Amino acid sequence: MRAHAFLMAALTALTARSRGDDPERGDVPGWVMITVMTAALVLAILVPFRAAIVDAVQNALSSVTSAG
């Protein structure tokens, strides 16, 4: 009985996916836009503040490694 229920659920999900009305599918163009905007934001922050970011990371790493 349990195997029958699992098989029916799997077939229902497969049918929904093949029809294209899967609610878990997501919005691909939206995710692409979010990814591109995030990359642009990272670059916009990194370019003018690169030296300060590198110095801060080096100071943090040196304080952690020399603390022992």
BELVEN-V592787 format. One record per residue. N is the residue number from 1. RES is the residue in one letter. PHI is phi in whole degrees, -180 to 180 (999 if undefined). Layout:
# BELVEN-V592787
N&RES&PHI, N&RES&PHI
This chain:
# BELVEN-V592787
1&M&999, 2&R&-67, 3&A&-66, 4&H&-64, 5&A&-65, 6&F&-64, 7&L&-64, 8&M&-66, 9&A&-66, 10&A&-66, 11&L&-67, 12&T&-64, 13&A&-65, 14&L&-65, 15&T&-64, 16&A&-63, 17&R&-68, 18&S&-72, 19&R&-80, 20&G&92, 21&D&-106, 22&D&-80, 23&P&-69, 24&E&-90, 25&R&-69, 26&G&90, 27&D&-112, 28&V&-63, 29&P&-60, 30&G&-65, 31&W&-68, 32&V&-64, 33&M&-64, 34&I&-63, 35&T&-65, 36&V&-66, 37&M&-66, 38&T&-65, 39&A&-62, 40&A&-66, 41&L&-66, 42&V&-62, 43&L&-65, 44&A&-65, 45&I&-84, 46&L&-70, 47&V&-61, 48&P&-77, 49&F&-113, 50&R&-60, 51&A&-62, 52&A&-65, 53&I&-68, 54&V&-63, 55&D&-62, 56&A&-64, 57&V&-68, 58&Q&-64, 59&N&-65, 60&A&-65, 61&L&-67, 62&S&-70, 63&S&-71, 64&V&-76, 65&T&-76, 66&S&-94, 67&A&-75, 68&G&-79
